[in-house]
Amino acid sequence: MRLKTVPTIGEIQRTTALLALFAAAILLTITSAATAASCILGAALMAANLFALSWVVRIIFALARPAGGATALGLIAAPIKMLLFAALTFLVVESGRVNIVGFIAGTLTQFAAIFIEVGRASIGNRCSPGVSDRSES
């Protein structure tokens, strides 16, 4: 079955924020405030990464449209964004001011949010009237 609706960036980011707050609350009760704050920081970095990715994709398409296809800048835009976020993550972790366990927990909230939102879209498609698995062959 193909999904007729897909999760939006906003939906994924909202779910990420809710999961990060929930995870931070749990970490606050079982570990420390530093771990909880690092969890929020990791989730914020992932949300910023997803937001930047959406802008990079828009730029790639905006550059490709008048050129009639891929451009050199369009081809290197996504890897440059990834390199910048990897460097930023390295600097944050290397600073020693961040609790690694909390930071990793925060980054994982976005992956969980993606799975949750895709699952919600899938369940929504199955519950919609007139949608069947056989009609999508």
Protein Blocks (a to p, Z undefined) as FASTA:
>chain_A
ZZfbdcdfklmmmmmmmmmmmmmmmmmmmmcmklmmmmmmmmmmmmmmmmmmmmmmmmmm
mmmmmnopacfklmmmmmmmmmmmmmmmmmmmmnopacfklmmmmmmmmmmmmmmmmmmm
mmmmmmpghiafklmZZ
